[in-house]
Structure formats: structure tokens, C-alpha cells
Amino acid sequence: MEYLHYQIRAFPHNNIVVTLDKQANVKLLNSIMYERYKSGKNVKASLEFIDCNGTSFKVPYKGEWHVIIEHGIYQGKITARVDVE
């Protein structure tokens, strides 16, 4: 599966803001879940939004976070922006 990946260092007071030009599935994974995701195993995302045009995540705890953007049912290139506020 093709996906966009952004690795972010964030703290509980941060929000991760995702802006998309098309609808997509967006997941927030910790490093352990991201390694499972890369190997094709089932994962439990800290937060997940299906078919969204953008969203924001409140960071659950300090650490390395991985924002995964999957195409979902839509084909073609997705343009994304991920910011930490």
C-alpha cells in the first residue's frame, strides 16, 4: 500500500495539524505501531480519521509520532501538509 509518512517529535501540549487536498485516511502511530505497520501487521492507531480532508490530533504523550496518510478509496496523488502547533 502506498502512503505518505511524516515523523514528528511532539509533546502533550502540541497539536499535529494535517491539511489535505483530497480525502484520505489519516493515522497517528507511535514508533512501535509504525514498525508493525511497515511490516504489514495490524496496528492500533492512537487516533484515526477515515475519508477526511484534514484534521488535528492532540498528542497523547511526549515522543516520536508518525502521521500516516493513506489514499483510501481515492486514486491519484495526494498533497499533504503536516504542522506541529
N, C-alpha and C positions, 0 to 999 in steps of 0.2 A: 504494500500500500504506500502510495506517495503521500507525504505530509510535509508541512513546514514545521521547523523546530526552532525555538528560541530558549536559550539558557539564561536564567536571571538569578542574581543574588538579591534576596529581599528579606525584609523584616516585618513583624506583625503590624506595624503602623503603616505599611505600604499597601497600595492597591496596584494591581497589574491591569492595565487597560489595553484591550485588544480591539483594533479597528480593522474591519474587513471590507473589501469592495464587493464581495459576493457572500451568499450564505454558506456556512461551513460548520463543522463540528469542532468545538474548542475544548481542550482538556488541560487541566493543571495537574502536573505529576511531580512528586518528589523524585530524588535521584534513584532510589531503589525501584520505584514503579517504572521510571523511564527505562532502566536497563531491562526490566521484564518486557516492556512494550516493544523495545527494539528487537528482542529475540522472539517476538510473536506470541508471547504468553498473555493470558488475560490479566488485566490490571484493574485496580480500583483507583479511580481518579479522585483527587482531593475535591475537585469541582469539575463539573462538565456541563456544557450547554450544547444543545443539538439544533442545527439549522438556524444559527444566529448570524446577524450582520455585524456583531461586535458585542463586547461585554466587558465587565471589570470583575476582578477577583480580589477579595480581601485575603491577604496572605495569612495562612493559619499559624505559622511559626517561622522563626528565622532559619534560613538555609538556602540551598540551591534549588531552584524551581525550573521546571521545563514546561513551556507552553507548546502544546501540540495542536496544529490546525489541520484537520482532515477535510478533504473535499466533500465527503458525504455523497449525496446523490448527484451533485453537480459536477460537470466536467469542465476542463479548461483551467487556465492559470488563475490563482487567487493572489491578490496583493494584500499584504497584511502589514500592520504596524503594531508594535508592542512597546508600551511605555510603562515605567515604574513611577508612581506618584507618591 
